[in-house]
Amino acid sequence: MLDKEFYRNREQTYIKHFVLERYLERLAFKIGMGTSGPTLNYVDGFAGPWKHADEGLQDTSPFIAISKLRDVRTALRERNRSFRFRCLFIEKERGPFRQLESEARTVSDAEIIALHGKFEDYVPNAATFASAGRKPFAFFFIDPTGWTGYRMSALKRLLDVHPSEILINFMTSFVDRFVHRDTPALRSGFQDLFGDGDFRHEWRSLEGLDREDAIVEAYCRRIRDVGRFQFVGSAVVLKPDFDRSLYHLVYATRHPKGIEVFREVEEKAFSHQSEFRSDLAQSRRVSRTGQGELFQAASLSGSYEASLIHRYRTRSKAALKDLLRKENRTPYDRAEEVALSFPLTSSRQLKEWIAEWGADGRIKVEGLTARERVPKARRGHFLVWQT
């Protein structure tokens, strides 16, 4: 469990680490319970550590991963399940690497490798590492401090590893900042990042969230196409003190359960994010006025968060309705894929919309057994649009 006290003045890092910890836990359990004696190979391409508050680095991504994977291994052993994990950490800065290497040497119950250098230079090593072990499954965490150093051409070697998943910190605010600038260096930077032509001409006529969404959706499409992933989605991480995105966590998987769990974790993380932002808003009001607040902190903020939830769920519902109308008879799995491709939308909302349309007589669910009341993925259920 993450200690929020270690994340004062870097609340956005708490949200990122929360998503990493909670999702990694669910993934490891799934792998450990699903097959006999698997190996989870965890690769952190920009390991740091950066701006940590805990002397033991427990508030850094490398040791969050080690701690959580240890917990899962212990829990699986209690169920008589064998599970092994290995970790590869890459860091280019000498000072952080020395800290990382020193702490990594204290780990004796798992294979931990720390490499000093640029992530892109070690991609071949990372791909080999990720494919090793008995029944290997790879999870890549790419968390740069900017928008360079992880070219799509370099990532492709990792995205080709099967089976695997990836979580990328896509620095939206950095990319958005340079949309209207045009220099050879920036054109080259965009080409490297997306691995394709200059998308910026498509975005220059857009503003605000419309432009931001277009940028993130373009990157998600590139990850999906290059890595041949079936499911790619993003989760927004806001600036703690401003109604604007700082970055998006882009997640890719080839299994429908993965995106379902990712959206569940995203929902919990967004709730924490709202609390952080509300507490900060209250603190600033008190500092400015010198008086306490009558209401709970949760009532002082949240309108922007609520507008985001409304925005993406409205878009998700509309896209789903278009799909159902067009295809007339749609596998539930396909409907879930479309609905969950939008941020802040979970399987719960999907089932609520299906129930709403069913009550209106606009949709019929085929394939339910006598004991089933709602459609589920991977059960052969179909949604039939009636009007």
Helices and strands as residue ranges (DSSP letters): G 4-7, H 11-34, E 39-44, H 61-78, E 84-91, H 94-104, E 111-116, G 120-122, H 123-130, E 136-142, H 152-159, E 164-170, H 172-177, H 184-194, H 200-203, H 208-227, E 231-238, E 245-253, H 256-289, G 297-299, H 303-327, E 329-331, H 332-339, H 347-359, E 363-366, E 382-385
